[in-house]
Amino acid sequence: MDLSFGHRLNSVMDRQDRVIGQTLHFVSGQFAGQDIRVELQELQKAEIGRKYARVDRRPLDPPPVVLLRLFRVYDADTERQREEEILDHSHIGLTAIQNIGILCMVDLFPVPEPALCNPLLFSSSTKVPSVECSQDLRHHLERFTFFPLYPFSSHVPPGVPDIPCPLPPRQNLLCRAPSLPREDVVYRLGNHFITESSKLTAALVGEKYVEPVLVRYEGRKVLVFVFGDLAVQREGHFILRYRVFDVFSHISPGMCCPVQAELYGGPFQVYSSRDFPGLSASTELTKTLSKYCIRLVKRDVARLSQKRRKQDGDDEERAA
């Protein structure tokens, strides 16, 4: 790659990262002339998944659901700055928001098994702040872990036999954090650093980009992103990163479609077909969303695997 081009690309990415979650002034699109701030909230996280296979594709369950919150900011960057959430009953309500062009994308990151993490540290999740190096920081980092670069590609060139990808080395690739924080640390989950270079988005199969839908939730209309067709090609523990942007809204002539907000979701586990324990009955939120013509798998009762049914039967016999 040309170094000058690479430098320009990194500069653009750095500018994009700086605006995530901030108040943005739009010069075009449906928010032209307005200052808008965007938030995401995970209403429902995936709990379980079965490793993707072409003959037996099962999406993550329950389907991840993310709430989109829009705030109109007045007198931005002044002492009088205030903001108002755009609700259905506001002057320009959610029903007037054009969802065409608003997209939420997902990235996949591996995380350690909860048993390998300090339970006190694992209970906290936060963005990693920029900190100065010190002896206290180095001592603190000794308790942290990270995954190194995860090279992965699901693309098979034409004419090349389709050989199943081997399972990735799992926790043996877990590394202790160095004395200095890695430059590409983007998030902290308990005592584990999540790095951009460990991203496994190529292992996701299905709809990785979805538009919001207007539904009624807890007595009011809201915009939500529903990922009802998302599977993973690998086993292990993972989290999703949600990022939202509007392809028709620009904040400056030289910078279009910035990531307006991002959110790191809760952890879930993907099993092999042999070890998959089965699926629980659909959540109330999933059942509600299925009424809005959203493509979802709805179950009124749990569906246990044969192995799980046999184990439950043996437990009942021993109890008797």
N, C-alpha and C positions, 0 to 999 in steps of 0.2 A: 504494500500500500504506500502511496506517496505520503511522505511525512507531513507535508503541508496540509494535504487533504485530511489525514488522520487528526492533525491538530485542530483543524476547523470542526471536524465531526465531534471531537471531544469537547470543544468549546460550546457547541450547540447543545450537547447532552448536559453539560454542566449548567447552562442557562435554564434548560428545561427542569432540571432537578430543583433549582432554586425557587421556581414559581409554584411547585407542587404544594397545594394546600393554602396558598396565599390569595389575597384579594387580587383579581385580575380586571383590568379595564379593557373591554372589547371594542374593537374598531369596526367589526363586521359581524354578520350573523344575526341571530334572533336577539342577542344581548348587546347589540351595537350601541355604544354610548353609555353603557352601564358598567358599574363596578360590581362584580359577582364573586362570591366565595362558595366553594363546593365542598361538601363533606360526604363521606361514605360510612355506612354502619352495617356490619354483618348481622342480619336478622337470624340467619340460620346457616350453620357451618356443616360441611360434610363430616360424617363420623366414620364411615367405612367405605371400602371399595374393593372390587375384585380385579386383579390384574387383567388388562385388556387382552382379548384374543379375538381374531377376526371372526371365528365361528361362534363366539359367545361373548358379545360385548355388553357389559353392564356398567351403567353410569354410576358416579359417586352417589351415595345415599346418606342422609337426605340431600336433595339438591341444594347447593349453596344459593343463598338469597341475600342480596345486598341492597340496602336502602340508599336512595339518592336524595340528599338534602341540598337545596339551593338557597343562598342568602344574598339579598340585595344590600349592598353596602353604601351608606351615605356619608358624605364629607370624609372620604378616605384620606388617610395620612394627615389628619388634623386632630386637634383636641376634641372636636365635636363628633368624631367618627362613631357611627352606630350602624347596626345591621338589623335587617328584618327577614325572617325566613319566608320564602315564597310558599304559602299554603294555599289550599283550595279556596279558602274564603278571602284571600288577600285581593288587592286591587287588580293585579294580573295573576290569576291563580295558576295552579299546576295544569289545569285543563287547557290553558293557552300555551303551554310549553310544547314546542315541536320536538318530539322524541326522535325524529328522523335525523340522523347525523350524530346523535349523542350515543357513544359506545363505551362499554366497559370491557376491558380485556383482562385476562388472567395470566399470571406466571406461576410456575411450580418450583418450590424449593424443598430439598430434603432437610429433615430435622432428626435429631437423635430420638431413640426410644425414651419415653419419660423416665424409665427406671435408671437410665444412665445419667440423668441430670439431678443436680441437687434440688430436692423438692421445694425448698424455700425459694431458690432462685428461679426455678422453672415456673413458679406461679406468676411471675411478673413478665410483662412484655412491653417493650418500649423502643422508640427510635434511638439509635446510638448517637449521642451528642459528640461534638468535636471537643476533644480534651487535650490538654498539654501533657507531655510525657513527664512523669515523676516517679520516684521510687515507690510511692503508694500505689500509683496506677499500675506499675509493673507487677507488684505483688497481687493486686486485685485481678489482673488479667490471667494469672496462673490458674485460676479456677474456671476459665472460660474455654470453650471448644469451638471449632469451626470445621466445615467440610472444604477440602481443596477443590480445584477445578474439576468439574464433572463433564468430560467430553461425551457427547451423546448426539446421535443423529438417527432419525427414523426414516430418512430418505434412502431408498434403494435404487441405484441407477438402472436404466433399462438394460436387459440382457444379463444382469447379475442375479444369481440364485438368491431367493429370499430365505436367508438363514436366520432362524430366530435369534434375537439378541440375548446374550447371556445375562443372567442376573447380575446386577452391579454389586461389587463388594460393598457390604453395608457398614456396620459400625467400625470395622477395622480401618476405614479411611478417616475416621474421626480424629482430628488433630487438636492438640493443645494450642491455644492462642499464643503467638509470639510475644516478646517483651513489649512490642509496639503494636497498636491496633492496625489491622490490615486496612489498606486504603479503600477497598471495595466493600467494606461492611455497611450494610444498608438497614439492618434491623437486629434487635436482640430479643431472643425468646428464652427467658430464664437465664441460664448460664451458657447459652449457645449463641455465637455470632453467626448471623446469616449473611453470606457474601453474594454479591452479584455474580461472581464467577462460578458459583455452585448451582446456578439456575438450571432447571431441568424442564423448561417449558416445552421442548421438542418431544418430551415423553407424554404430553397431553394429547388426547384424541377427542375430537368432537367440536362443539361450538365454543371457541375461545374468545369470541367477540359477540356480545349480545346488546340489544337495544333495551331501554327501559320500557316497562308497561305500567299503566295507571291502574291501580287496584285499591280496594278498600281494606285498610289495616287498622285495627284498634279504633274503629269508629270514624276514620277520616281517610280521604284519598291520598295516596302516596305513589311515588315512582320507585319501582324496584327493578333490579336486574336479577333474572333467574337463570341459573346455569343448570338446565335440566338434562343436557346431553354432553357430559364431560367424563371421560375415563382416563386412566393412567396405565401406561405400558410397563410399569415397574412396581415391584413390591417395596414396602418400607413405610416410613412415617414422613408426612409431608405437610406443608402449609401452602395456601394460595395467596398471591398478591393481586389485589384488584386495583386497576387504574382506569380512570374515566377521562374522556376528552370529547370535544365537539368538533367534528371535521369541518363544519361550516362556520365556525367562529374563530376569528383571528384577534390576537392582542397587539400585533404590530405587523407592518408589511413584511418584515424579514423573519417572522416567527409565527407560523401557523400551527394550529392543532396542538397546543401545549397540553401536557398531562395536568389536569386541573386538581385532581385529588387522588390519593392512593390509600390503601388499607391492607394490612396483613391479617389474614384470617386465622382461625384456630386450627390446631393440628388434627390430622386424621390418619388412618392406617389403611394401606392397600395390601390385601392378602393374595396368595396364590389360590387357584381354583381348589386345590386339595385342602387347604387350611381355612378356606372361607367359611365363617360361622353361620352365614345366612343374613336375612334382612328383617328388620323390625317393621311393624306396621307404620304406615305413613304418618308423619306429624300433622297436627292440625293446620299448620301453615301450608304444608304441601297440599292438603285436601282443599284448602280455601283457594289457593292459586290455580288448581286444576279446573275451577269453575270459570276461569277467565280465558279459556281456550289456549292455555299455555301447555305446550307439550311436556307432560310429566308422567312418570310412572306412579300410579296411586295404588296402595295396598291397604285393604281394610284389616287384614290380619298379618301376623309375622310369618315369614317363610324361612324356616330353618334348613340348614344343609342336612344331608343324610347323616354325616358324622356327628353333627350337633344333636340331631334327634336321637341317635343311638346313645350318646353320652347322657342326655336328659333321661332316657328310658332306664339306663343303668343306675343313675342316681335315684330314681323313684323306687326301683327294686331294692336297692340297699336301704333306703329310708323305711320301706315297708318291713 
